[in-house]
Amino acid sequence: MIRHVVIWRLKEDAKPAGQIKDIDLIRHIVAALRDVIPGLLRLDIGINQVAIPDAADLLLYSEFESWQSLRDYEDHPLHSNLRALIGPLRAERRVVDYETS
């Protein structure tokens, strides 16, 4: 199994009044991706609930059957839409891809 984890810290103007801008659309795209990627086993979006200085704001956790499934996900047009939506909001992005037995 391949795990793909992405963590973002967002710009302050992307969180007016403590709410993440476009979060409903982000959730919608994530939900749509669950139904169209062969080999995608799990895909979750998490919003940080704890206000501490070194916390990130948003996390994407996913599991794939294979590295090819992860590549298919990365190349999918809905994933491109998600990147285009989150990209301008982010101040920082971290990614970890790893294989488990």
Wavefront OBJ file of the C-alpha trace (Angstrom):
o trace
v 0.000 0.000 0.000
v 1.149 3.529 -0.794
v 0.328 6.390 1.542
v 0.317 9.977 0.299
v 0.133 12.732 2.913
v 0.039 16.452 2.147
v 0.033 19.153 4.826
v -0.565 22.843 4.188
v -0.172 26.009 6.180
v -2.424 28.617 4.653
v -1.951 32.339 4.211
v -3.758 34.408 6.803
v -6.056 35.940 4.179
v -7.119 32.386 3.221
v -8.684 32.008 6.680
v -11.036 34.942 7.156
v -12.769 34.790 10.535
v -11.010 31.467 11.200
v -12.765 29.673 8.328
v -10.803 28.261 5.400
v -11.761 29.936 2.154
v -13.445 27.575 -0.357
v -13.484 24.655 2.105
v -16.840 23.383 0.823
v -15.482 23.241 -2.733
v -12.309 21.520 -1.500
v -14.437 18.892 0.268
v -16.567 18.459 -2.860
v -13.541 17.810 -5.084
v -12.062 15.352 -2.577
v -15.371 13.477 -2.422
v -15.554 13.347 -6.228
v -11.998 12.009 -6.468
v -12.928 9.060 -4.253
v -15.213 7.744 -6.988
v -12.980 8.089 -10.051
v -9.459 6.930 -9.232
v -8.807 3.197 -9.737
v -6.742 1.851 -6.862
v -7.597 4.703 -4.495
v -8.399 3.049 -1.170
v -8.892 6.089 1.068
v -8.914 9.860 0.671
v -9.590 12.226 3.574
v -9.272 15.948 4.047
v -8.632 17.159 7.601
v -9.006 20.643 8.981
v -6.941 21.508 12.022
v -9.034 22.110 15.124
v -6.296 23.205 17.533
v -4.898 26.734 17.530
v -1.230 26.276 18.393
v 1.624 28.219 16.784
v 3.252 25.369 14.862
v 0.063 23.676 13.664
v -0.732 23.235 9.989
v -4.186 24.188 8.715
v -5.133 21.441 6.293
v -4.151 17.816 5.702
v -4.860 15.408 2.868
v -4.420 11.722 3.716
v -4.700 9.053 1.047
v -3.965 5.388 0.494
v -3.391 3.696 -2.872
v -3.004 0.120 -4.028
v 0.163 0.956 -5.986
v 2.541 3.673 -7.097
v 0.730 3.633 -10.448
v -2.564 4.406 -8.687
v -0.905 7.395 -7.014
v 0.390 8.599 -10.401
v -3.089 8.200 -11.882
v -4.464 10.324 -9.030
v -1.800 12.989 -9.527
v -2.559 13.166 -13.264
v -6.353 13.281 -12.918
v -8.104 16.551 -13.935
v -9.997 16.723 -10.613
v -6.669 16.599 -8.776
v -5.484 19.460 -10.983
v -8.608 21.379 -9.919
v -7.789 20.715 -6.270
v -4.205 21.931 -6.728
v -5.449 25.044 -8.524
v -7.859 25.769 -5.685
v -5.461 25.216 -2.776
v -2.294 26.533 -4.440
v -3.093 30.254 -4.129
v -4.251 29.776 -0.522
v -1.116 28.112 0.755
v 1.879 29.613 2.467
v 3.622 26.271 2.862
v 3.205 22.701 1.605
v 4.785 19.434 2.746
v 4.354 16.009 1.127
v 5.289 12.497 2.220
v 4.769 9.444 -0.013
v 5.706 6.074 1.435
v 5.070 2.363 1.019
v 3.755 0.097 3.749
v 3.567 -3.651 3.868
l 1 2 3 4 5 6 7 8 9 10 11 12 13 14 15 16 17 18 19 20 21 22 23 24 25 26 27 28 29 30 31 32 33 34 35 36 37 38 39 40 41 42 43 44 45 46 47 48 49 50 51 52 53 54 55 56 57 58 59 60 61 62 63 64 65 66 67 68 69 70 71 72 73 74 75 76 77 78 79 80 81 82 83 84 85 86 87 88 89 90 91 92 93 94 95 96 97 98 99 100 101
